[in-house]
Amino acid sequence: MKRNQSPSRRSFIRNSSLAAAGFFIVPRHVLGKGFIAPSDKLNIAAIGAGGKGIVNIANAYNKGAENIVSLCDVDDRQAADSRKKHPKASYYRDFREMLDKEGKGIDAVMISTPDHMHAVMTLACMQLGKHVYVEKPLTHDIYEARILTQAAEKYKVVTQMGNQGSSSDGTRHVEAWVQGGVIGNVHTVHVWTNRPTWPQGIPTPKGQFAVPNEVDWDLWLGTAPFREFNPAYIPATWRGWVDFGTGSLGDMGCHFIDVPYRALRLKYPISVESSVTRTWTGFFQEAFNTDSYPLSSKTHIMFPARGKMVPVEMIWTDGGIMPRRPDELGADEPFGDDGGGVLFEGTKGKIVTGIFGDNAKLLPANKFNPAKLPKPDRPFVPGGPEGHQTQWTNACKQGHGAYTSSPFEMAGPLVETVLMGNLGVRSFYYSEPDAKGNKKFIGRKKLLWDGENMKVTNFEPANQFIKRQYRGNWKLEL
């Protein structure tokens, strides 16, 4: 699809010949306080109308501040709530049909689908000149993230990834403290989460099931390899399967890793090394279920020096595994929050936070004067994480160049780092047949990473996970 080069809907209304014919837009102050003129509303379409999409749509709609003009979902059951709330919106199962038929009336698109479809949907919208909001993780593969980062620069649209914590006050305060040298040179960061809270580390489901009438299974699979329908994959359990989701790292890494990624001015890692849990299959037996992500894992990601900032080791753990509690933290004090946390270790102190950088504590507490802490440079977002979607809609009205908390230029490299962790996870249990046809696990090594060229330089099998082979005629082309 070629990018639509026509002016925005609002500029068209203001400048068209309708004004010469006697039509005009009534100024807002004439209509009364609190009234939003139709020309000031954004026309928004949503691809993925259930689950997280319900929240995204509601926040973008903002009690009628914007228009929801079209909805798309491959599962009519998931879309039912949004369709009821927005009865005037058109409805489609295939996003391509929606863009073809409704594209001229759409200003911006929100995408809240399983990870494996984010990239093709997002690029199609950008190529039509539509502003895009895409749930985290931005993409399923590292290659896809790089393409969308380049697309944002090429097509000049307003972008935002749905890691709403990037709009929190906490990320801004922690960023200011770290970059202001409050805890000295940060050399180690621990990041952890309680995820998965969905099935993982399990065998491929078996059995034959009829596809529900409300579901278009072929469209749901999209770019993923074909497999028979099984209710084990939908509606909210797809995240643990490698063909569809990105596991705990993709789900919560975009929230938790975002905090140190910004604060430490990180970009491409130089290496990754993982260890993962095995599946118990019987006495003196073990197995790795390569169709799903492991129940828990630990990943070491190394970053080089950045200017005056020293090299950093980031240690990620999931499945409820946590780092050792800092000695400076009281035995009964909270360590992160229920979902996980972040621990910065510097030469002059430590910082521990919960999700989104919330409830950040400097350690040891008696060493630091709150009144002398540096102030954030990045602008605060009204409503914090709850204002993440409306920040995007407001930016869409201003046009390319307007500030958003997680534009693709920031979100793309962040997601590449998150997915780099999955290279380590998936390579750990990679196996291939030996001379006798028996599978032999040959991963379990440190992967050396060439970030600019998106390539593992010392273990070729890992490179197959950087860019998937799409099914059928699906393509991703700038």
MARMAR-648518 format. One line per 8 residues: for each residue x, y, z of C-alpha. Coordinates in steps of 0.1 Angstrom, whole numbers, plus 5000, padded with zeros to 4 digits. Each point is the difference from the previous one (the first is absolute). Example, Ala and Ser with C-alpha at 12.3 -4.5 7.8 and 13.67 -1.06 7.14 Angstrom:
% MARMAR-648518
5123/4955/5078; 5014/5034/4993
END
This chain:
% MARMAR-648518
5000/5000/5000; 5013/5035/4992; 4999/5027/5025; 4971/5024/4997; 5016/5034/4993; 4968/5019/5005; 4998/5027/5027; 4986/4991/5034
4962/4999/5006; 5001/5032/5020; 5021/5020/4976; 4978/4988/4971; 4969/5012/5018; 5015/5034/5008; 5014/5006/4965; 4975/4983/4976
4977/5018/4976; 4971/4994/5024; 5010/5031/5018; 4997/5020/4968; 4966/4986/4995; 4988/5015/5033; 5007/4971/5024; 5022/5007/5030
5010/4985/5033; 4985/5016/5030; 5027/5012/5025; 5001/4979/5031; 4992/5030/5023; 4968/5006/4982; 4988/4964/5006; 5005/5003/5037
5024/4990/5027; 5010/4964/4998; 4986/4994/4965; 5024/4984/4975; 4995/5011/4964; 4997/4971/4976; 5031/5012/4981; 5021/4996/5032
4992/4964/5004; 5023/4972/4988; 4985/4972/4980; 5014/4968/5015; 4999/4964/4989; 5009/4970/5022; 5014/4967/4989; 4995/4976/5028
4969/5011/5019; 5000/4977/5030; 5023/4994/5030; 5025/5028/5003; 4984/5016/4970; 4969/5009/5021; 5022/5020/5023; 5019/5017/4972
4969/5009/4981; 4983/5014/5031; 5030/5022/5009; 5004/5013/4965; 4962/5006/4996; 5004/5021/5032; 4962/5003/5008; 4993/5012/4965
5030/5023/4995; 5008/4979/4968; 4981/4979/4976; 5002/4962/4998; 4991/4995/4963; 5009/4964/4993; 5007/4967/5019; 5018/4969/4988
5004/4966/5017; 5003/4964/4988; 4980/4989/5029; 4965/5013/5002; 4997/4990/5037; 5029/5022/5009; 4986/5029/4981; 4966/4999/5016
5006/5025/5028; 5016/5026/4978; 4973/4997/4973; 4974/5005/5026; 5017/5031/5013; 5006/5014/4965; 4970/4989/4980; 5006/5026/4972
5035/4986/4992; 5003/4977/4970; 5012/4965/5007; 5024/4977/4982; 5018/4967/5006; 5028/5007/4974; 5020/5032/5008; 5010/5003/4963
4964/5002/4990; 4994/5026/5027; 5029/5022/4987; 4989/4996/4964; 4964/5010/5006; 5003/5024/5029; 5035/5014/4996; 4991/5034/4988
4980/5007/5031; 5026/4987/5025; 5026/5023/5016; 5016/4975/5024; 5000/4963/5009; 5004/4982/5032; 5013/4964/4998; 4994/4976/5029
5005/4965/4985; 5022/4971/5008; 5037/5008/4994; 5005/4981/4968; 4977/5023/4981; 5012/5034/5012; 5026/5007/4974; 4980/4994/4968
4970/5018/5014; 5020/5030/5011; 5020/5004/4969; 4969/4998/4978; 4985/5029/5020; 5031/5021/4999; 5003/4996/4963; 4965/5015/4997
5012/5030/5021; 4981/4989/5031; 5013/5008/5035; 5004/4968/5020; 4998/4988/5036; 5013/4964/5004; 4998/4979/5031; 5032/4987/5015
5021/4983/4989; 5002/5020/4968; 5008/4969/4980; 5006/4962/5003; 5034/5000/4984; 5031/5022/5001; 5000/5006/4963; 4964/5012/5001
5009/5025/5027; 5028/5014/4979; 4976/5004/4970; 4974/5019/5020; 5026/5023/5014; 5011/5008/4965; 4964/5003/4988; 4993/5026/5027
5027/5022/4986; 4990/4994/4964; 4962/5006/5003; 5001/5028/5025; 4970/4989/5021; 4995/5003/5037; 5008/4967/5018; 4997/4986/5035
5006/4965/5014; 4976/4989/5027; 5024/4997/5029; 4981/5025/5020; 5026/5002/5028; 5021/5021/4977; 4975/5028/5008; 5004/4996/5037
5016/5025/5024; 5022/4972/5014; 5020/4994/4968; 5008/5037/4998; 5012/5003/5036; 5022/4969/4998; 5014/5012/4967; 5009/5033/5015
5017/4984/5030; 5020/4975/4980; 5011/5025/4973; 5007/5026/5028; 5026/4976/5015; 4981/4997/5033; 5011/4963/5004; 5032/5003/4981
5009/4977/4971; 4973/4974/4996; 5016/4967/4991; 4973/4974/5007; 4962/5001/4996; 4977/4972/5012; 4965/4998/4984; 4974/4974/5010
4964/4991/4995; 4974/4976/5014; 4989/4991/4964; 4990/4977/4985; 4965/5000/5013; 4988/4979/4971; 5010/4965/4990; 5036/4996/4989
5026/4972/4999; 4974/4975/4989; 4997/4976/4971; 4982/5008/4968; 4962/4994/5006; 4984/4970/4983; 4965/4992/4989; 4977/5010/4972
4976/5030/5005; 4976/5018/4978; 5008/5036/4993; 4972/5022/5017; 4978/5017/4975; 5010/5034/5015; 5037/4995/4992; 5019/5003/4967
5028/4976/5009; 5020/5006/4968; 5000/5038/5006; 5009/4994/5036; 5030/4980/4990; 5010/5026/4975; 5038/5000/4996; 5005/4970/5023
5005/4964/4987; 4968/4981/4996; 4988/4978/5028; 4966/4986/5008; 4977/5020/5022; 5001/4992/5037; 4983/5020/5028; 5033/4999/5019
5013/5029/4978; 4972/5025/5004; 4988/5024/5012; 5026/5010/5026; 5024/4970/5000; 5019/5006/4968; 5028/5020/5017; 5018/4969/5011
5003/4984/4965; 5031/5009/4980; 4981/5003/4967; 4976/5026/5014; 5014/5017/5031; 5033/5011/5015; 4996/4985/5035; 5008/5018/5033
5027/5022/4984; 4977/5013/4973; 4971/5005/5024; 5017/5017/5030; 5035/5008/4987; 4986/5030/4981; 4989/5014/5033; 5028/4991/5024
5030/5001/4976; 4987/5034/4987; 5010/5016/5033; 5038/4992/4999; 5000/5002/4962; 4991/5037/5002; 5020/5009/5031; 5032/4984/4988
4997/5011/4964; 5003/4965/4987; 4998/4988/4964; 5012/4968/4986; 5013/4972/5023; 5033/4982/4992; 4991/4966/5014; 4973/4979/5016
5001/4968/5021; 4970/4981/5013; 4990/4971/5022; 4965/4985/5001; 4980/4975/5019; 4994/4965/4987; 4967/4982/4999; 4996/4969/5023
4990/4970/4979; 5008/4972/5024; 5027/4986/5023; 5035/5007/4986; 4984/5016/4969; 4998/5036/4988; 4988/5019/4970; 4998/5035/4985
4967/5009/4984; 5013/5021/4971; 4965/5009/4989; 4995/5021/5031; 5021/5023/5021; 5014/4986/5033; 4983/5003/5033; 5029/5020/5013
5033/5013/4987; 5030/5022/5008; 5018/5021/4974; 5032/5021/5002; 5001/5028/4974; 5032/5020/4997; 5003/5036/4987; 5031/5019/4991
5011/5034/5014; 4980/5030/4987; 5020/5032/5002; 5009/5005/5037; 4977/4971/5010; 5017/4967/5009; 4991/4966/4985; 4969/4985/5016
4988/4965/5007; 4962/4996/5000; 4987/4969/5017; 4964/4990/4992; 4981/4974/5019; 4964/4988/4996; 4976/4974/5013; 5003/5014/5036
5038/4998/5002; 5014/5031/5017; 5035/5014/5007; 5014/5000/5035; 4986/5027/5022; 5024/5030/5004; 5016/5001/5035; 4990/5037/5002
4963/4991/4997; 4982/4991/5032; 4989/4964/5005; 4963/5009/4999; 5002/5028/4974; 4984/4995/4966; 5024/4988/4973; 4984/5011/4968
4963/4993/4998; 4977/4970/4993; 5008/5000/4963; 5038/5003/5003; 5026/5027/5003; 5032/5017/4990; 5033/5003/5021; 5027/5023/4988
5035/4994/5016; 5024/5030/4998; 5033/5009/5015; 4984/5025/5024; 4967/4983/5008; 4970/4981/4987; 4965/5006/4987; 4971/4976/5003
4967/5005/4983; 4967/4982/4991; 4984/4999/4966; 5002/5033/4980; 5027/5012/5023; 4974/5006/5027; 5008/5003/5037; 5037/5004/4993
5023/4998/5031; 5036/5012/5003; 5022/4977/5021; 5013/5005/5025; 4971/5024/5007; 5019/5021/5026; 5027/5009/4975; 4978/5021/4976
4983/5033/5005; 4967/5001/4981; 5002/5037/4997; 5032/4998/4980; 4990/4974/4975; 5001/5010/4963; 4966/5007/4984; 4987/4983/4968
5006/5016/4966; 4973/4980/4982; 4965/5015/5002; 4975/4983/5023; 4969/4985/4985; 4966/5010/5014; 4986/4969/5016; 5033/4981/4998
4996/4965/4986; 4962/5006/4997; 5007/5029/4977; 5022/4980/4976; 4974/4996/4973; 4986/5036/5003; 5036/5013/4998; 5002/4982/4966
4966/5013/4987; 5010/5035/5009; 5033/4996/4982; 4982/4987/4970; 4981/5032/4997; 5033/5020/5001; 5016/4978/4974; 5034/4984/4994
5026/5013/5025; 4976/5003/5029; 5013/4984/5032; 4989/4966/5011; 5015/4979/5028; 5008/4969/4980; 5004/5009/4963; 5013/4973/4978
5034/5016/4999; 5002/4992/5037; 4978/4969/5001; 5016/4982/4971; 5035/4997/5015; 4985/4992/5034; 4980/4972/4985; 5031/4987/4981
5017/4997/5034; 4970/4983/5016; 4999/4975/4971; 5037/4995/5002; 4993/4984/5033; 4977/4975/4983; 5029/4991/4976; 5018/4988/5031
4970/4982/5013; 4992/4982/4968; 5036/4992/4992; 5005/4984/5034; 4977/4971/4991; 5008/4999/4963; 5008/4965/4989; 5009/4982/4968
5004/4963/4992; 5034/4984/5004; 5015/4974/4977; 4976/4973/5014; 4969/5022/4997; 4998/5007/5037; 4993/5035/5010; 5029/5017/5018
4996/5034/5017; 5028/5022/4988; 4990/5034/5012; 5008/5012/5036; 5026/5025/4989; 5006/5037/5000; 4988/5016/4967; 5021/5028/4986
4979/5026/4984; 5007/5024/4971; 4971/5025/5006; 5005/5022/4969; 4997/4969/4978; 4976/4980/5021; 5021/4969/5001; 5013/4975/5025
5037/4996/4991; 5009/4968/5018; 4969/4977/4998; 4983/4999/4966; 4969/4980/5011; 4989/5030/5022; 4997/5022/4969; 4969/4982/4988
4981/5016/5029; 5008/5036/4989; 4977/4999/4969; 4972/4976/4996; 4989/4985/4967; 4964/5012/4995; 4973/4977/4989; 4984/5003/4966
5000/5034/4983; 5006/5021/5031; 5029/5025/4996; 5017/5028/5018; 5015/5025/4975; 5008/5036/5005
END
